[in-house]
Amino acid sequence: MVVVAIAFVKKDNERPDKHLEIVLRTIGHQVLLHSNDSTSRVLPIKTINENTFRISFENSFGFTPDTLMSIVHQQLAKTDRPGDYTVSVNECDQNQTIFAYEVNRTHGNLKPCRGRVQKKGCYVIEISFLAKKTFPYVWLLLAFVPVALAAFFFARKRTGISASQELIEEKVDESLSSESETVPTIADYKKLGNFTFFESKGILCLHDETIELSDKEVKALRLLASNQNQVVERDLLMKEIWEDDGVFVITRNVDVLISKLRKKLSADPSVKIVNVHGKGYKMIA
């Protein structure tokens, strides 16, 4: 098993970064060809960080978003990079994003502004991959024996719990459940208008109705609820919800997430999440 794991890890590392650079240059070349430009050059690929790369061009060009997405998808399929990534097209001078989209197999793709032809201009294309986490197979196998022994030791220790302690735990559970059938805990909640927000369980309760929240919705609602009537900046939401987990997203992801939260809070008109233009969002409850 150790030999197989070592061979597997070695196979993952055989393909050099040079291959990815060639694929990225091919993307730039195909973009220029679809812009009827077969003579100007694709400039050297710039590495922003280990997961973000920039494609620059010698001359201005125009593009169609659907064509760009198709080119990127076809070319990246030839690499061993993960299938989740974001693509943004920025202006050269002002560094403003004129088009961006995200491919995310877990949470769904975000592909706005499709079919709108972008006029000719000086652009750069940035592609950011979701941070690739490698699993330490070899160390896991080498550590298997001591871990198994430790698990056996703690399992035996756990069986020593007295019958009286088990009885106490059962009575505590019965007491909590008898107080409310819909509220799973009394120690971790926050009132938001007529809602009761249980962060640890990821739910909202309104009278007899229970509304489930995703992990990202829980994080966003916690930030907004902890700063009621105060502006929570988009950058802070992006950092706390995505970037701390190694995922780089665009502001559009924040807007979509807030839109989902608004729908789930719509049952109580007194709870509102308002947009503060150019800054972020503010919860009023």
C-alpha positions in Angstrom: 0.0 0.0 0.0 2.9 2.4 0.8 4.5 1.7 -2.6 1.2 2.3 -4.4 0.7 5.6 -2.5 4.2 6.8 -3.4 3.7 6.0 -7.0 0.4 7.8 -7.0 1.9 11.0 -5.5 4.8 10.8 -8.0 2.4 10.6 -10.9 0.6 13.7 -9.8 3.8 15.7 -9.8 5.2 14.5 -13.2 3.5 17.2 -15.3 5.5 20.5 -14.9 4.0 24.0 -14.6 5.3 24.6 -18.2 2.3 22.6 -19.5 -0.1 25.0 -17.8 1.7 28.0 -19.3 1.3 26.5 -22.8 -2.4 25.9 -22.2 -2.9 29.5 -21.0 -1.0 30.9 -24.0 -3.2 28.7 -26.2 -6.3 30.3 -24.6 -4.9 33.7 -25.5 -4.1 32.6 -29.1 -7.6 31.3 -29.6 -9.2 34.5 -28.2 -7.2 36.5 -30.7 -8.1 34.2 -33.6 -11.8 34.6 -32.8 -11.2 38.4 -32.8 -9.9 38.1 -36.4 -6.3 38.8 -35.2 -3.8 36.3 -36.5 -0.7 38.4 -36.3 -0.3 40.1 -32.8 1.4 38.3 -29.9 0.2 36.9 -26.6 2.6 38.4 -24.0 4.4 36.2 -21.4 2.0 34.7 -18.9 2.3 36.4 -15.5 1.9 34.4 -12.3 0.0 36.5 -9.7 0.1 33.7 -7.1 0.3 29.9 -7.1 -3.4 29.7 -8.2 -3.9 32.9 -10.3 -2.5 33.6 -13.7 -2.8 36.6 -16.1 -2.9 36.5 -19.9 -1.8 39.8 -21.6 -1.9 40.8 -25.2 0.2 43.0 -27.5 -2.8 44.7 -29.2 -6.5 45.5 -28.4 -9.2 43.0 -29.2 -12.9 42.4 -28.8 -14.7 39.2 -27.7 -18.0 37.4 -27.1 -18.4 36.0 -23.5 -19.9 32.7 -24.7 -16.9 32.1 -27.1 -14.4 33.0 -24.3 -16.1 30.6 -21.9 -16.0 27.8 -24.4 -12.3 28.3 -25.2 -11.3 28.4 -21.5 -13.4 25.2 -20.8 -11.9 23.3 -23.7 -8.3 24.2 -22.9 -8.4 23.8 -19.1 -9.8 20.3 -19.6 -6.3 19.4 -20.9 -4.7 20.2 -17.5 -4.7 18.6 -14.1 -6.0 21.7 -12.4 -9.2 21.3 -10.4 -12.5 22.0 -12.2 -13.5 25.0 -10.1 -12.2 28.3 -11.2 -13.0 32.0 -11.9 -12.3 34.0 -15.0 -12.2 37.8 -15.1 -11.5 40.2 -18.0 -10.1 43.5 -16.8 -9.3 46.7 -18.6 -5.5 47.4 -18.9 -5.4 51.0 -17.6 -8.1 51.2 -15.0 -8.0 47.6 -14.0 -11.8 47.4 -13.9 -13.5 44.1 -14.4 -15.8 44.2 -17.5 -16.7 40.5 -17.5 -16.3 37.7 -15.1 -17.8 34.3 -14.4 -17.3 31.3 -12.0 -17.3 27.6 -12.6 -18.1 25.8 -9.3 -19.3 22.2 -9.3 -20.3 22.3 -5.6 -22.3 25.5 -5.4 -23.3 26.0 -9.0 -21.8 28.1 -11.9 -22.2 31.9 -12.1 -22.1 33.1 -15.7 -23.7 36.6 -16.1 -23.8 38.8 -19.1 -23.6 36.0 -21.7 -24.1 36.8 -25.3 -23.2 40.5 -25.0 -20.4 41.3 -27.4 -17.6 43.3 -25.8 -16.2 46.1 -27.9 -12.5 46.2 -28.9 -10.2 47.4 -26.1 -7.0 46.7 -24.1 -7.8 43.7 -21.9 -6.1 41.2 -19.7 -7.6 37.8 -18.7 -7.1 36.5 -15.2 -7.8 32.9 -14.3 -7.9 31.8 -10.7 -8.1 28.2 -9.6 -9.6 26.9 -6.4 -6.7 26.1 -4.0 -5.8 22.5 -4.6 -5.5 20.5 -1.4 -3.2 17.5 -1.6 -3.8 14.6 0.7 -0.7 13.1 2.5 -1.4 9.5 1.6 2.1 8.2 2.5 2.1 9.8 5.9 -1.4 8.5 6.5 -0.3 5.0 5.8 2.8 5.2 7.9 0.8 6.7 10.8 -2.0 4.1 10.6 -0.7 1.7 13.2 -0.1 4.2 16.1 -3.4 5.9 15.2 -5.2 2.5 15.3 -3.7 1.7 18.7 -4.7 5.2 20.1 -8.3 4.7 18.8 -8.5 1.3 20.5 -7.3 2.8 23.8 -9.8 5.6 23.8 -12.6 3.3 22.7 -12.0 1.1 25.7 -11.8 4.2 28.0 -15.2 5.4 26.6 -16.9 2.2 27.6 -16.1 3.0 31.2 -18.9 5.7 31.4 -21.1 4.9 34.4 -24.8 4.1 34.0 -25.7 7.0 36.3 -24.0 9.5 34.0 -25.9 8.1 31.0 -29.1 8.5 32.9 -28.4 12.1 33.7 -27.7 12.9 30.0 -31.0 11.3 29.0 -32.9 13.3 31.5 -31.3 16.5 30.2 -32.2 15.7 26.6 -35.8 15.0 27.6 -36.0 18.3 29.5 -34.8 20.3 26.5 -37.0 18.5 24.0 -40.1 19.0 26.2 -39.7 22.8 26.2 -40.1 23.1 22.5 -40.5 20.7 19.6 -39.2 23.1 16.9 -36.3 24.7 18.8 -33.3 22.3 19.0 -31.3 24.2 21.6 -31.7 27.1 24.1 -28.0 28.0 24.4 -27.2 29.3 21.0 -29.7 31.6 19.4 -30.3 35.2 18.4 -33.6 37.1 17.9 -34.0 38.8 14.5 -37.4 40.5 14.5 -39.9 37.6 14.8 -37.2 35.1 13.7 -35.0 33.0 16.1 -31.6 32.3 14.5 -29.8 29.2 15.7 -26.3 29.5 14.3 -24.9 26.2 15.4 -27.9 24.3 13.8 -28.0 26.5 10.7 -31.7 27.2 10.9 -34.2 30.1 11.3 -37.4 29.5 13.3 -40.6 31.6 12.8 -43.6 30.4 14.8 -44.0 26.7 13.8 -41.9 27.1 10.6 -38.2 26.0 10.4 -36.1 27.4 7.5 -32.7 25.6 6.8 -29.7 27.7 5.9 -26.5 26.7 4.0 -23.1 27.1 5.6 -22.4 30.3 3.7 -25.8 31.7 4.5 -25.1 31.1 8.2 -21.8 32.9 8.0 -23.4 35.9 6.2 -26.3 36.1 8.6 -24.0 35.9 11.6 -22.0 38.9 10.4 -25.0 40.9 9.5 -26.8 40.1 12.8 -23.8 40.9 14.9 -23.6 44.3 13.3 -27.2 45.3 13.1 -27.8 48.8 11.7 -24.2 49.0 10.7 -22.6 48.6 7.2 -20.8 45.3 6.7 -18.5 45.8 3.8 -18.5 43.4 0.8 -14.7 42.7 1.2 -15.3 41.5 4.8 -18.1 39.2 3.7 -15.9 37.8 0.9 -13.0 37.2 3.4 -15.1 35.6 6.2 -17.3 33.4 3.9 -14.9 32.3 1.2 -11.3 33.6 1.3 -10.5 32.3 4.8 -11.2 28.8 3.3 -8.9 29.4 0.4 -11.6 30.2 -2.2 -11.3 33.4 -4.2 -14.5 34.8 -5.6 -16.0 38.0 -7.1 -18.4 40.5 -5.5 -21.2 38.9 -7.6 -21.0 35.9 -5.3 -21.9 38.1 -2.3 -24.8 39.7 -4.1 -26.3 36.2 -5.0 -25.8 35.0 -1.5 -27.6 38.1 0.0 -30.4 37.7 -2.5 -31.0 34.1 -1.2 -31.0 35.3 2.4 -33.5 38.1 1.6 -35.9 35.5 0.3 -35.6 33.4 3.4 -36.2 36.4 5.6 -39.1 37.8 3.6 -41.7 36.2 5.9 -41.0 39.0 8.4 -41.1 42.5 6.8 -39.5 44.0 9.9 -36.2 42.2 9.1 -34.5 43.8 6.1 -31.0 43.6 4.4 -30.4 46.9 2.6 -27.8 47.6 0.0 -25.4 50.5 0.8 -24.1 51.5 -2.6 -20.4 51.1 -3.1 -19.9 49.7 0.4 -21.8 46.6 1.4 -24.9 45.6 3.2 -26.7 46.6 6.4 -29.3 44.5 8.4 -32.2 46.4 9.9 -34.3 44.4 12.4 
